[in-house]
């Protein structure tokens, strides 16, 4: 069962409250998404840890029903 | 340490650059694995690949080993680097080339 972009955004924002989340449906099939997540929670963390925070927010869905999420993380610029 | 974990550990520590992927370098079985291979080939670095589709124990075990839910996964000099998105970011910034020690 594919996930809705809004559901992905809500899960991320529930775990990372200050996150700015932009989601694009890459293939128009509700199954291949690109997400850019910007949060101060990423400050000082290596990229692997930044992505891990997002994956944790998505829980078991990641790699399961959400198998194709192209992820970019960023720290807000002042 | 479980059997799968010990095997993964040996692969990670026994190879300077190793990619756990779906399929093989010649025939990647998913777009993300294909992209990871394209990046490594572009860097001109020598690398090993492990096809997780051929081994269910490793396919599950690698996700626990790195606490990372998706494949592909790149390891350089024994350290987990990340998946294909991180590889692409690090490739574009030049960090990956430095990390793998590839010639300019």
Backbone of each chain as nested JSON, in Angstrom:
{
  "chains": [
    {"id": "A", "residues": [
      {"number": 1, "name": "UNK", "atoms": {"N": [0.843, -1.193, 0.0], "CA": [0.0, 0.0, 0.0], "C": [0.879, 1.245, 0.0]}},
      {"number": 2, "name": "UNK", "atoms": {"N": [0.862, 2.021, -1.065], "CA": [1.694, 3.22, -1.122], "C": [1.291, 4.236, -0.055]}},
      {"number": 3, "name": "UNK", "atoms": {"N": [2.227, 5.084, 0.292], "CA": [1.949, 6.113, 1.296], "C": [1.66, 7.439, 0.623]}},
      {"number": 4, "name": "UNK", "atoms": {"N": [0.848, 8.233, 1.283], "CA": [0.589, 9.584, 0.81], "C": [1.721, 10.505, 1.259]}},
      {"number": 5, "name": "UNK", "atoms": {"N": [2.02, 11.484, 0.422], "CA": [3.075, 12.429, 0.761], "C": [2.78, 13.123, 2.091]}},
      {"number": 6, "name": "UNK", "atoms": {"N": [1.519, 13.415, 2.311], "CA": [1.154, 14.122, 3.543], "C": [1.438, 13.268, 4.779]}},
      {"number": 7, "name": "UNK", "atoms": {"N": [1.212, 11.97, 4.635], "CA": [1.466, 11.054, 5.746], "C": [2.967, 11.011, 6.085]}},
      {"number": 8, "name": "UNK", "atoms": {"N": [3.776, 11.027, 5.049], "CA": [5.23, 11.026, 5.255], "C": [5.628, 12.293, 6.002]}},
      {"number": 9, "name": "UNK", "atoms": {"N": [5.081, 13.421, 5.535], "CA": [5.422, 14.698, 6.159], "C": [4.993, 14.724, 7.629]}},
      {"number": 10, "name": "UNK", "atoms": {"N": [3.807, 14.214, 7.912], "CA": [3.315, 14.228, 9.29], "C": [4.178, 13.378, 10.213]}},
      {"number": 11, "name": "UNK", "atoms": {"N": [4.602, 12.217, 9.711], "CA": [5.452, 11.345, 10.527], "C": [6.78, 12.024, 10.843]}},
      {"number": 12, "name": "UNK", "atoms": {"N": [7.339, 12.675, 9.844], "CA": [8.632, 13.339, 10.051], "C": [8.474, 14.489, 11.04]}},
      {"number": 13, "name": "UNK", "atoms": {"N": [7.408, 15.26, 10.862], "CA": [7.223, 16.419, 11.744], "C": [6.838, 16.021, 13.158]}},
      {"number": 14, "name": "UNK", "atoms": {"N": [6.248, 14.842, 13.303], "CA": [5.934, 14.363, 14.65], "C": [7.209, 14.054, 15.426]}},
      {"number": 15, "name": "UNK", "atoms": {"N": [8.222, 13.563, 14.718], "CA": [9.472, 13.184, 15.385], "C": [10.46, 14.346, 15.434]}},
      {"number": 16, "name": "UNK", "atoms": {"N": [10.409, 15.208, 14.431], "CA": [11.337, 16.342, 14.347], "C": [10.485, 17.599, 14.179]}},
      {"number": 17, "name": "UNK", "atoms": {"N": [10.021, 18.165, 15.287], "CA": [8.993, 19.218, 15.238], "C": [9.366, 20.443, 14.406]}},
      {"number": 18, "name": "UNK", "atoms": {"N": [10.629, 20.83, 14.394], "CA": [10.954, 22.066, 13.659], "C": [11.268, 21.789, 12.187]}},
      {"number": 19, "name": "UNK", "atoms": {"N": [11.057, 20.559, 11.759], "CA": [11.457, 20.191, 10.398], "C": [10.632, 20.913, 9.344]}},
      {"number": 20, "name": "UNK", "atoms": {"N": [11.325, 21.396, 8.332], "CA": [10.649, 21.866, 7.135], "C": [10.762, 20.732, 6.116]}},
      {"number": 21, "name": "UNK", "atoms": {"N": [9.628, 20.256, 5.658], "CA": [9.612, 19.055, 4.828], "C": [9.054, 19.389, 3.457]}},
      {"number": 22, "name": "UNK", "atoms": {"N": [9.824, 19.061, 2.437], "CA": [9.332, 19.208, 1.059], "C": [9.358, 17.844, 0.417]}},
      {"number": 23, "name": "UNK", "atoms": {"N": [8.219, 17.442, -0.126], "CA": [8.139, 16.112, -0.722], "C": [7.705, 16.221, -2.172]}},
      {"number": 24, "name": "UNK", "atoms": {"N": [8.398, 15.505, -3.01], "CA": [8.027, 15.446, -4.423], "C": [7.732, 14.004, -4.799]}},
      {"number": 25, "name": "UNK", "atoms": {"N": [6.657, 13.817, -5.529], "CA": [6.301, 12.487, -6.035], "C": [7.043, 12.315, -7.361]}},
      {"number": 26, "name": "UNK", "atoms": {"N": [8.079, 11.488, -7.364], "CA": [8.988, 11.43, -8.515], "C": [8.354, 10.806, -9.74]}},
      {"number": 27, "name": "UNK", "atoms": {"N": [7.576, 9.772, -9.529], "CA": [7.053, 9.024, -10.672], "C": [5.554, 9.233, -10.863]}},
      {"number": 28, "name": "UNK", "atoms": {"N": [4.934, 9.992, -9.945], "CA": [3.496, 10.212, -10.055], "C": [2.678, 8.986, -9.692]}},
      {"number": 29, "name": "UNK", "atoms": {"N": [3.324, 8.042, -9.023], "CA": [2.622, 6.795, -8.695], "C": [2.383, 6.64, -7.185]}},
      {"number": 30, "name": "UNK", "atoms": {"N": [2.681, 7.695, -6.424], "CA": [2.496, 7.612, -4.975], "C": [3.429, 6.612, -4.324]}},
      {"number": 31, "name": "UNK", "atoms": {"N": [4.524, 6.291, -4.985], "CA": [5.399, 5.239, -4.473], "C": [6.88, 5.621, -4.497]}},
      {"number": 32, "name": "UNK", "atoms": {"N": [7.211, 6.606, -5.319], "CA": [8.608, 7.026, -5.419], "C": [8.693, 8.506, -5.082]}},
      {"number": 33, "name": "UNK", "atoms": {"N": [9.246, 8.78, -3.917], "CA": [9.274, 10.154, -3.434], "C": [10.696, 10.664, -3.266]}},
      {"number": 34, "name": "UNK", "atoms": {"N": [10.817, 11.966, -3.363], "CA": [12.032, 12.64, -2.938], "C": [11.647, 13.582, -1.816]}},
      {"number": 35, "name": "UNK", "atoms": {"N": [12.37, 13.545, -0.73], "CA": [12.074, 14.416, 0.398], "C": [13.308, 15.237, 0.752]}},
      {"number": 36, "name": "UNK", "atoms": {"N": [13.071, 16.526, 0.983], "CA": [14.115, 17.374, 1.548], "C": [13.645, 17.793, 2.932]}},
      {"number": 37, "name": "UNK", "atoms": {"N": [14.443, 17.483, 3.931], "CA": [14.086, 17.788, 5.301], "C": [15.12, 18.754, 5.865]}},
      {"number": 38, "name": "UNK", "atoms": {"N": [14.64, 19.897, 6.318], "CA": [15.532, 20.908, 6.883], "C": [15.188, 21.091, 8.356]}},
      {"number": 39, "name": "UNK", "atoms": {"N": [16.188, 20.899, 9.211], "CA": [15.932, 21.021, 10.651], "C": [17.2, 21.388, 11.394]}},
      {"number": 40, "name": "UNK", "atoms": {"N": [17.032, 22.173, 12.447], "CA": [18.183, 22.496, 13.291], "C": [18.641, 21.273, 14.071]}},
      {"number": 41, "name": "UNK", "atoms": {"N": [17.797, 20.238, 14.146], "CA": [18.179, 19.015, 14.856], "C": [19.364, 18.329, 14.182]}},
      {"number": 42, "name": "UNK", "atoms": {"N": [19.637, 18.679, 12.927], "CA": [20.727, 18.031, 12.2], "C": [22.086, 18.677, 12.469]}},
      {"number": 43, "name": "UNK", "atoms": {"N": [22.067, 19.83, 13.119], "CA": [23.31, 20.581, 13.307], "C": [24.358, 19.721, 14.009]}},
      {"number": 44, "name": "UNK", "atoms": {"N": [25.531, 19.699, 13.44], "CA": [26.638, 18.988, 14.061], "C": [26.632, 17.485, 13.848]}},
      {"number": 45, "name": "UNK", "atoms": {"N": [25.622, 16.971, 13.141], "CA": [25.555, 15.528, 12.925], "C": [26.091, 15.173, 11.538]}},
      {"number": 46, "name": "UNK", "atoms": {"N": [26.842, 14.059, 11.449], "CA": [27.217, 13.605, 10.106], "C": [25.975, 13.202, 9.318]}},
      {"number": 47, "name": "UNK", "atoms": {"N": [26.087, 13.196, 7.994], "CA": [24.932, 12.92, 7.141], "C": [24.23, 11.611, 7.484]}},
      {"number": 48, "name": "UNK", "atoms": {"N": [25.025, 10.601, 7.779], "CA": [24.411, 9.308, 8.101], "C": [23.45, 9.453, 9.282]}},
      {"number": 49, "name": "UNK", "atoms": {"N": [23.862, 10.199, 10.292], "CA": [23.003, 10.386, 11.478], "C": [21.784, 11.247, 11.135]}},
      {"number": 50, "name": "UNK", "atoms": {"N": [21.97, 12.225, 10.274], "CA": [20.831, 13.064, 9.864], "C": [19.763, 12.214, 9.179]}},
      {"number": 51, "name": "UNK", "atoms": {"N": [20.216, 11.379, 8.255], "CA": [19.259, 10.518, 7.544], "C": [18.628, 9.524, 8.506]}},
      {"number": 52, "name": "UNK", "atoms": {"N": [19.43, 9.071, 9.458], "CA": [18.916, 8.091, 10.419], "C": [17.78, 8.677, 11.251]}},
      {"number": 53, "name": "UNK", "atoms": {"N": [17.879, 9.956, 11.591], "CA": [16.794, 10.605, 12.342], "C": [15.498, 10.559, 11.547]}},
      {"number": 54, "name": "UNK", "atoms": {"N": [15.604, 10.812, 10.255], "CA": [14.404, 10.787, 9.408], "C": [13.881, 9.357, 9.278]}},
      {"number": 55, "name": "UNK", "atoms": {"N": [14.788, 8.416, 9.084], "CA": [14.363, 7.013, 8.959], "C": [13.664, 6.548, 10.239]}},
      {"number": 56, "name": "UNK", "atoms": {"N": [14.203, 6.988, 11.37], "CA": [13.593, 6.592, 12.637], "C": [12.174, 7.145, 12.738]}},
      {"number": 57, "name": "UNK", "atoms": {"N": [11.995, 8.364, 12.247], "CA": [10.66, 8.97, 12.267], "C": [9.68, 8.148, 11.427]}},
      {"number": 58, "name": "UNK", "atoms": {"N": [10.175, 7.565, 10.377], "CA": [9.31, 6.792, 9.485], "C": [9.152, 5.352, 9.953]}},
      {"number": 59, "name": "UNK", "atoms": {"N": [9.992, 4.956, 10.889], "CA": [9.86, 3.653, 11.531], "C": [9.919, 2.492, 10.556]}},
      {"number": 60, "name": "UNK", "atoms": {"N": [9.095, 1.496, 10.811], "CA": [9.145, 0.26, 10.027], "C": [8.727, 0.468, 8.576]}},
      {"number": 61, "name": "UNK", "atoms": {"N": [8.089, 1.62, 8.283], "CA": [7.637, 1.838, 6.905], "C": [8.805, 1.94, 5.945]}},
      {"number": 62, "name": "UNK", "atoms": {"N": [9.89, 2.522, 6.451], "CA": [11.055, 2.722, 5.603], "C": [11.635, 1.369, 5.217]}},
      {"number": 63, "name": "UNK", "atoms": {"N": [11.85, 1.183, 3.935], "CA": [12.389, -0.09, 3.472], "C": [11.289, -1.118, 3.285]}},
      {"number": 64, "name": "UNK", "atoms": {"N": [10.081, -0.798, 3.778], "CA": [8.942, -1.682, 3.578], "C": [8.01, -1.056, 2.566]}},
      {"number": 65, "name": "UNK", "atoms": {"N": [6.88, -0.548, 3.054], "CA": [5.928, 0.063, 2.131], "C": [6.498, 1.315, 1.475]}},
      {"number": 66, "name": "UNK", "atoms": {"N": [7.42, 1.941, 2.172], "CA": [8.073, 3.114, 1.594], "C": [9.473, 2.685, 1.159]}},
      {"number": 67, "name": "UNK", "atoms": {"N": [9.566, 2.119, -0.016], "CA": [10.865, 1.554, -0.394], "C": [11.697, 2.528, -1.192]}},
      {"number": 68, "name": "UNK", "atoms": {"N": [11.046, 3.542, -1.74], "CA": [11.8, 4.439, -2.604], "C": [11.642, 5.877, -2.141]}},
      {"number": 69, "name": "UNK", "atoms": {"N": [12.473, 6.26, -1.216], "CA": [12.476, 7.643, -0.739], "C": [13.881, 8.2, -0.927]}},
      {"number": 70, "name": "UNK", "atoms": {"N": [13.98, 9.156, -1.845], "CA": [15.258, 9.804, -2.066], "C": [15.349, 10.949, -1.075]}},
      {"number": 71, "name": "UNK", "atoms": {"N": [16.327, 10.895, -0.216], "CA": [16.344, 11.802, 0.928], "C": [17.493, 12.795, 0.874]}},
      {"number": 72, "name": "UNK", "atoms": {"N": [17.171, 14.051, 1.137], "CA": [18.202, 15.071, 1.293], "C": [17.939, 15.776, 2.613]}},
      {"number": 73, "name": "UNK", "atoms": {"N": [18.973, 15.927, 3.413], "CA": [18.795, 16.638, 4.683], "C": [19.617, 17.921, 4.657]}},
      {"number": 74, "name": "UNK", "atoms": {"N": [19.137, 18.908, 5.381], "CA": [19.836, 20.186, 5.414], "C": [19.626, 20.852, 6.759]}},
      {"number": 75, "name": "UNK", "atoms": {"N": [20.553, 21.726, 7.083], "CA": [20.452, 22.519, 8.315], "C": [20.028, 23.921, 7.898]}},
      {"number": 76, "name": "UNK", "atoms": {"N": [19.048, 24.518, 8.598], "CA": [18.585, 25.854, 8.177], "C": [19.714, 26.878, 8.215]}},
      {"number": 77, "name": "UNK", "atoms": {"N": [19.74, 27.711, 7.185], "CA": [20.737, 28.786, 7.141], "C": [20.157, 30.012, 7.831]}},
      {"number": 78, "name": "UNK", "atoms": {"N": [20.994, 30.664, 8.604], "CA": [20.527, 31.878, 9.278], "C": [20.296, 32.991, 8.271]}}
    ]},
    {"id": "B", "residues": [
      {"number": 1, "name": "UNK", "atoms": {"N": [27.84, -12.706, 18.836], "CA": [27.647, -12.239, 17.467], "C": [27.063, -13.374, 16.633]}},
      {"number": 2, "name": "UNK", "atoms": {"N": [25.977, -13.112, 15.943], "CA": [25.339, -14.143, 15.125], "C": [26.222, -14.468, 13.926]}},
      {"number": 3, "name": "UNK", "atoms": {"N": [25.897, -15.571, 13.28], "CA": [26.659, -15.998, 12.111], "C": [26.626, -14.931, 11.014]}},
      {"number": 4, "name": "UNK", "atoms": {"N": [25.423, -14.404, 10.738], "CA": [25.293, -13.39, 9.683], "C": [26.105, -12.154, 10.053]}},
      {"number": 5, "name": "UNK", "atoms": {"N": [26.004, -11.774, 11.312], "CA": [26.729, -10.596, 11.773], "C": [28.238, -10.773, 11.606]}},
      {"number": 6, "name": "UNK", "atoms": {"N": [28.736, -11.966, 11.931], "CA": [30.163, -12.246, 11.805], "C": [30.589, -12.212, 10.333]}},
      {"number": 7, "name": "UNK", "atoms": {"N": [29.74, -12.721, 9.468], "CA": [30.065, -12.713, 8.035], "C": [30.081, -11.287, 7.496]}},
      {"number": 8, "name": "UNK", "atoms": {"N": [29.1, -10.476, 7.924], "CA": [29.049, -9.08, 7.489], "C": [30.285, -8.34, 7.99]}},
      {"number": 9, "name": "UNK", "atoms": {"N": [30.597, -8.585, 9.243], "CA": [31.754, -7.924, 9.847], "C": [33.036, -8.24, 9.064]}},
      {"number": 10, "name": "UNK", "atoms": {"N": [33.167, -9.507, 8.66], "CA": [34.358, -9.921, 7.904], "C": [34.393, -9.233, 6.534]}},
      {"number": 11, "name": "UNK", "atoms": {"N": [33.236, -9.105, 5.9], "CA": [33.172, -8.442, 4.588], "C": [33.508, -6.959, 4.708]}},
      {"number": 12, "name": "UNK", "atoms": {"N": [32.965, -6.331, 5.739], "CA": [33.165, -4.899, 5.934], "C": [34.625, -4.593, 6.271]}},
      {"number": 13, "name": "UNK", "atoms": {"N": [35.205, -5.432, 7.108], "CA": [36.576, -5.16, 7.547], "C": [37.627, -5.711, 6.591]}},
      {"number": 14, "name": "UNK", "atoms": {"N": [37.205, -6.651, 5.736], "CA": [38.166, -7.272, 4.823], "C": [38.288, -6.564, 3.487]}},
      {"number": 15, "name": "UNK", "atoms": {"N": [37.446, -5.547, 3.256], "CA": [37.476, -4.825, 1.979], "C": [37.502, -3.327, 2.238]}},
      {"number": 16, "name": "UNK", "atoms": {"N": [38.387, -2.635, 1.528], "CA": [38.474, -1.179, 1.694], "C": [37.17, -0.494, 1.313]}},
      {"number": 17, "name": "UNK", "atoms": {"N": [36.606, -0.913, 0.19], "CA": [35.349, -0.328, -0.286], "C": [34.409, -1.476, -0.636]}},
      {"number": 18, "name": "UNK", "atoms": {"N": [33.311, -1.574, 0.075], "CA": [32.365, -2.658, -0.205], "C": [30.946, -2.11, -0.204]}},
      {"number": 19, "name": "UNK", "atoms": {"N": [30.198, -2.506, -1.241], "CA": [28.817, -2.063, -1.406], "C": [27.886, -3.27, -1.269]}},
      {"number": 20, "name": "UNK", "atoms": {"N": [26.994, -3.199, -0.295], "CA": [25.913, -4.184, -0.186], "C": [24.775, -3.66, -1.057]}},
      {"number": 21, "name": "UNK", "atoms": {"N": [24.365, -4.47, -2.019], "CA": [23.426, -3.972, -3.034], "C": [22.442, -5.063, -3.445]}},
      {"number": 22, "name": "UNK", "atoms": {"N": [21.448, -4.628, -4.24], "CA": [20.529, -5.588, -4.845], "C": [21.022, -5.851, -6.259]}},
      {"number": 23, "name": "UNK", "atoms": {"N": [21.405, -7.079, -6.522], "CA": [21.964, -7.443, -7.814], "C": [23.473, -7.343, -7.811]}},
      {"number": 24, "name": "UNK", "atoms": {"N": [24.033, -7.323, -9.006], "CA": [25.488, -7.262, -9.137], "C": [25.88, -5.956, -9.808]}},
      {"number": 25, "name": "UNK", "atoms": {"N": [27.19, -5.683, -9.802], "CA": [27.672, -4.449, -10.421], "C": [27.261, -4.386, -11.892]}},
      {"number": 26, "name": "UNK", "atoms": {"N": [27.251, -5.529, -12.567], "CA": [26.871, -5.549, -13.981], "C": [25.364, -5.478, -14.172]}},
      {"number": 27, "name": "UNK", "atoms": {"N": [24.637, -6.073, -13.23], "CA": [23.17, -6.092, -13.338], "C": [22.504, -5.689, -12.033]}},
      {"number": 28, "name": "UNK", "atoms": {"N": [22.564, -4.404, -11.716], "CA": [21.877, -3.937, -10.492], "C": [20.373, -4.186, -10.628]}},
      {"number": 29, "name": "UNK", "atoms": {"N": [19.75, -4.583, -9.532], "CA": [18.333, -4.941, -9.572], "C": [17.438, -3.855, -8.998]}},
      {"number": 30, "name": "UNK", "atoms": {"N": [17.987, -2.684, -8.727], "CA": [17.138, -1.579, -8.299], "C": [17.826, -0.27, -8.616]}},
      {"number": 31, "name": "UNK", "atoms": {"N": [17.024, 0.765, -8.782], "CA": [17.564, 2.045, -9.219], "C": [18.584, 2.647, -8.269]}},
      {"number": 32, "name": "UNK", "atoms": {"N": [18.361, 2.44, -6.968], "CA": [19.285, 3.012, -5.984], "C": [20.639, 2.301, -6.027]}},
      {"number": 33, "name": "UNK", "atoms": {"N": [20.596, 0.977, -6.184], "CA": [21.845, 0.218, -6.298], "C": [22.579, 0.603, -7.579]}},
      {"number": 34, "name": "UNK", "atoms": {"N": [21.805, 0.797, -8.637], "CA": [22.386, 1.177, -9.92], "C": [23.101, 2.524, -9.812]}},
      {"number": 35, "name": "UNK", "atoms": {"N": [22.456, 3.439, -9.081], "CA": [23.05, 4.763, -8.907], "C": [24.345, 4.679, -8.088]}},
      {"number": 36, "name": "UNK", "atoms": {"N": [24.322, 3.819, -7.069], "CA": [25.516, 3.649, -6.227], "C": [26.683, 3.111, -7.053]}},
      {"number": 37, "name": "UNK", "atoms": {"N": [26.383, 2.149, -7.92], "CA": [27.429, 1.586, -8.786], "C": [27.961, 2.648, -9.741]}},
      {"number": 38, "name": "UNK", "atoms": {"N": [27.053, 3.446, -10.296], "CA": [27.477, 4.494, -11.234], "C": [28.44, 5.464, -10.551]}},
      {"number": 39, "name": "UNK", "atoms": {"N": [28.165, 5.777, -9.294], "CA": [29.034, 6.699, -8.555], "C": [30.413, 6.079, -8.339]}},
      {"number": 40, "name": "UNK", "atoms": {"N": [30.434, 4.829, -7.899], "CA": [31.722, 4.163, -7.645], "C": [32.522, 4.025, -8.935]}},
      {"number": 41, "name": "UNK", "atoms": {"N": [31.839, 3.667, -10.026], "CA": [32.525, 3.532, -11.304], "C": [33.097, 4.872, -11.745]}},
      {"number": 42, "name": "UNK", "atoms": {"N": [32.318, 5.914, -11.517], "CA": [32.765, 7.246, -11.909], "C": [34.015, 7.659, -11.127]}},
      {"number": 43, "name": "UNK", "atoms": {"N": [34.092, 7.237, -9.894], "CA": [35.259, 7.555, -9.075], "C": [36.481, 6.737, -9.507]}},
      {"number": 44, "name": "UNK", "atoms": {"N": [36.227, 5.657, -10.229], "CA": [37.328, 4.822, -10.696], "C": [38.014, 4.064, -9.58]}},
      {"number": 45, "name": "UNK", "atoms": {"N": [37.308, 3.835, -8.501], "CA": [37.887, 3.135, -7.363], "C": [37.558, 1.645, -7.506]}},
      {"number": 46, "name": "UNK", "atoms": {"N": [38.422, 0.797, -6.972], "CA": [38.075, -0.63, -7.01], "C": [37.246, -0.962, -5.779]}},
      {"number": 47, "name": "UNK", "atoms": {"N": [36.252, -1.803, -5.975], "CA": [35.328, -2.083, -4.885], "C": [34.797, -3.501, -4.995]}},
      {"number": 48, "name": "UNK", "atoms": {"N": [34.307, -3.984, -3.888], "CA": [33.625, -5.277, -3.854], "C": [32.135, -5.017, -3.742]}},
      {"number": 49, "name": "UNK", "atoms": {"N": [31.331, -5.946, -4.245], "CA": [29.891, -5.849, -4.013], "C": [29.395, -7.148, -3.388]}},
      {"number": 50, "name": "UNK", "atoms": {"N": [28.338, -7.022, -2.619], "CA": [27.664, -8.173, -2.034], "C": [26.203, -8.086, -2.445]}},
      {"number": 51, "name": "UNK", "atoms": {"N": [25.718, -9.119, -3.122], "CA": [24.33, -9.135, -3.589], "C": [23.433, -9.679, -2.479]}},
      {"number": 52, "name": "UNK", "atoms": {"N": [22.669, -8.778, -1.856], "CA": [21.836, -9.218, -0.717], "C": [20.665, -10.089, -1.176]}},
      {"number": 53, "name": "UNK", "atoms": {"N": [20.326, -10.006, -2.47], "CA": [19.215, -10.825, -2.955], "C": [19.579, -12.312, -2.961]}},
      {"number": 54, "name": "UNK", "atoms": {"N": [20.886, -12.583, -2.923], "CA": [21.332, -13.977, -2.93], "C": [21.432, -14.55, -1.523]}},
      {"number": 55, "name": "UNK", "atoms": {"N": [21.177, -13.73, -0.525], "CA": [21.45, -14.19, 0.843], "C": [20.519, -13.473, 1.834]}},
      {"number": 56, "name": "UNK", "atoms": {"N": [19.446, -14.152, 2.207], "CA": [18.448, -13.53, 3.087], "C": [19.024, -13.164, 4.456]}},
      {"number": 57, "name": "UNK", "atoms": {"N": [19.951, -13.962, 4.939], "CA": [20.555, -13.666, 6.252], "C": [21.297, -12.339, 6.221]}},
      {"number": 58, "name": "UNK", "atoms": {"N": [22.036, -12.142, 5.156], "CA": [22.785, -10.887, 5.036], "C": [21.829, -9.739, 4.739]}},
      {"number": 59, "name": "UNK", "atoms": {"N": [20.801, -10.006, 3.961], "CA": [19.831, -8.957, 3.614], "C": [19.194, -8.386, 4.879]}},
      {"number": 60, "name": "UNK", "atoms": {"N": [18.819, -9.229, 5.81], "CA": [18.262, -8.763, 7.082], "C": [19.351, -8.237, 8.005]}},
      {"number": 61, "name": "UNK", "atoms": {"N": [20.437, -9.021, 8.057], "CA": [21.506, -8.728, 9.025], "C": [22.168, -7.383, 8.797]}},
      {"number": 62, "name": "UNK", "atoms": {"N": [22.289, -6.988, 7.525], "CA": [22.996, -5.737, 7.24], "C": [22.215, -4.539, 7.765]}},
      {"number": 63, "name": "UNK", "atoms": {"N": [20.883, -4.674, 7.812], "CA": [20.06, -3.568, 8.311], "C": [20.242, -3.375, 9.81]}},
      {"number": 64, "name": "UNK", "atoms": {"N": [20.476, -4.479, 10.495], "CA": [20.721, -4.391, 11.929], "C": [22.155, -3.96, 12.21]}},
      {"number": 65, "name": "UNK", "atoms": {"N": [23.06, -4.457, 11.377], "CA": [24.489, -4.153, 11.56], "C": [24.72, -2.645, 11.566]}},
      {"number": 66, "name": "UNK", "atoms": {"N": [24.058, -1.939, 10.645], "CA": [24.287, -0.504, 10.487], "C": [23.168, 0.33, 11.103]}},
      {"number": 67, "name": "UNK", "atoms": {"N": [22.09, -0.331, 11.568], "CA": [20.897, 0.391, 12.004], "C": [20.416, 1.308, 10.881]}},
      {"number": 68, "name": "UNK", "atoms": {"N": [20.299, 0.742, 9.704], "CA": [19.947, 1.492, 8.493], "C": [18.977, 0.63, 7.706]}},
      {"number": 69, "name": "UNK", "atoms": {"N": [17.801, 1.175, 7.326], "CA": [16.729, 0.302, 6.845], "C": [16.774, -0.07, 5.372]}},
      {"number": 70, "name": "UNK", "atoms": {"N": [17.655, 0.549, 4.609], "CA": [17.577, 0.334, 3.164], "C": [18.895, -0.15, 2.58]}},
      {"number": 71, "name": "UNK", "atoms": {"N": [18.797, -0.699, 1.381], "CA": [19.919, -1.147, 0.574], "C": [19.91, -0.244, -0.655]}},
      {"number": 72, "name": "UNK", "atoms": {"N": [20.992, 0.198, -1.216], "CA": [22.379, -0.194, -0.925], "C": [22.97, 0.466, 0.325]}},
      {"number": 73, "name": "UNK", "atoms": {"N": [24.083, -0.096, 0.756], "CA": [24.847, 0.458, 1.867], "C": [26.329, 0.395, 1.502]}},
      {"number": 74, "name": "UNK", "atoms": {"N": [26.986, 1.532, 1.66], "CA": [28.416, 1.613, 1.338], "C": [29.256, 1.642, 2.617]}},
      {"number": 75, "name": "UNK", "atoms": {"N": [30.306, 0.848, 2.609], "CA": [31.271, 0.839, 3.713], "C": [32.649, 1.14, 3.152]}},
      {"number": 76, "name": "UNK", "atoms": {"N": [33.346, 2.061, 3.789], "CA": [34.7, 2.396, 3.384], "C": [35.617, 2.244, 4.587]}},
      {"number": 77, "name": "UNK", "atoms": {"N": [36.643, 1.455, 4.407], "CA": [37.631, 1.189, 5.466], "C": [36.958, 0.816, 6.786]}},
      {"number": 78, "name": "UNK", "atoms": {"N": [35.973, -0.047, 6.679], "CA": [35.333, -0.571, 7.88], "C": [34.23, 0.29, 8.465]}},
      {"number": 79, "name": "UNK", "atoms": {"N": [34.027, 1.496, 7.886], "CA": [33.013, 2.405, 8.43], "C": [31.81, 2.487, 7.497]}},
      {"number": 80, "name": "UNK", "atoms": {"N": [30.621, 2.503, 8.09], "CA": [29.403, 2.708, 7.303], "C": [29.333, 4.153, 6.837]}},
      {"number": 81, "name": "UNK", "atoms": {"N": [29.176, 4.351, 5.531], "CA": [29.127, 5.702, 4.972], "C": [27.687, 6.162, 4.772]}},
      {"number": 82, "name": "UNK", "atoms": {"N": [26.837, 5.27, 4.228], "CA": [25.445, 5.63, 4.005], "C": [24.894, 4.939, 2.773]}},
      {"number": 83, "name": "UNK", "atoms": {"N": [23.699, 5.377, 2.371], "CA": [23.04, 4.825, 1.194], "C": [23.313, 5.675, -0.038]}},
      {"number": 84, "name": "UNK", "atoms": {"N": [22.529, 5.469, -1.077], "CA": [22.836, 6.099, -2.356], "C": [22.642, 7.62, -2.32]}},
      {"number": 85, "name": "UNK", "atoms": {"N": [21.707, 8.104, -1.511], "CA": [21.514, 9.563, -1.441], "C": [22.729, 10.252, -0.838]}},
      {"number": 86, "name": "UNK", "atoms": {"N": [23.239, 9.641, 0.24], "CA": [24.431, 10.204, 0.882], "C": [25.627, 10.089, -0.056]}},
      {"number": 87, "name": "UNK", "atoms": {"N": [25.716, 8.954, -0.758], "CA": [26.808, 8.796, -1.729], "C": [26.754, 9.897, -2.775]}},
      {"number": 88, "name": "UNK", "atoms": {"N": [25.537, 10.215, -3.257], "CA": [25.405, 11.247, -4.284], "C": [25.801, 12.609, -3.736]}},
      {"number": 89, "name": "UNK", "atoms": {"N": [25.336, 12.936, -2.536], "CA": [25.706, 14.224, -1.932], "C": [27.215, 14.334, -1.748]}},
      {"number": 90, "name": "UNK", "atoms": {"N": [27.805, 13.23, -1.25], "CA": [29.248, 13.258, -0.982], "C": [30.064, 13.217, -2.27]}},
      {"number": 91, "name": "UNK", "atoms": {"N": [29.493, 12.592, -3.289], "CA": [30.157, 12.586, -4.593], "C": [30.197, 13.997, -5.163]}},
      {"number": 92, "name": "UNK", "atoms": {"N": [29.057, 14.682, -5.092], "CA": [28.964, 16.02, -5.674], "C": [29.845, 17.023, -4.935]}},
      {"number": 93, "name": "UNK", "atoms": {"N": [30.008, 16.823, -3.646], "CA": [30.826, 17.758, -2.872], "C": [32.307, 17.387, -2.909]}},
      {"number": 94, "name": "UNK", "atoms": {"N": [32.624, 16.233, -3.494], "CA": [34.015, 15.799, -3.552], "C": [34.472, 15.016, -2.339]}},
      {"number": 95, "name": "UNK", "atoms": {"N": [33.602, 14.937, -1.31], "CA": [33.98, 14.233, -0.076], "C": [34.225, 12.748, -0.306]}},
      {"number": 96, "name": "UNK", "atoms": {"N": [33.42, 12.167, -1.201], "CA": [33.518, 10.728, -1.392], "C": [34.849, 10.353, -2.032]}},
      {"number": 97, "name": "UNK", "atoms": {"N": [35.264, 11.184, -2.975], "CA": [36.542, 10.93, -3.642], "C": [37.676, 10.95, -2.618]}},
      {"number": 98, "name": "UNK", "atoms": {"N": [37.63, 11.913, -1.732], "CA": [38.645, 12.008, -0.694], "C": [38.586, 10.791, 0.22]}},
      {"number": 99, "name": "UNK", "atoms": {"N": [37.369, 10.409, 0.572], "CA": [37.188, 9.304, 1.512], "C": [37.735, 7.993, 0.956]}},
      {"number": 100, "name": "UNK", "atoms": {"N": [37.457, 7.712, -0.302], "CA": [37.923, 6.449, -0.874], "C": [39.35, 6.549, -1.394]}},
      {"number": 101, "name": "UNK", "atoms": {"N": [39.889, 7.765, -1.381], "CA": [41.273, 7.927, -1.802], "C": [41.46, 7.766, -3.301]}},
      {"number": 102, "name": "UNK", "atoms": {"N": [40.401, 8.075, -4.076], "CA": [40.502, 7.946, -5.527], "C": [41.352, 9.075, -6.088]}},
      {"number": 103, "name": "UNK", "atoms": {"N": [42.069, 8.778, -7.169], "CA": [42.885, 9.799, -7.827], "C": [41.996, 10.795, -8.561]}},
      {"number": 104, "name": "UNK", "atoms": {"N": [42.464, 12.026, -8.649], "CA": [41.67, 13.069, -9.302], "C": [41.49, 12.781, -10.786]}}
    ]}
  ]
}
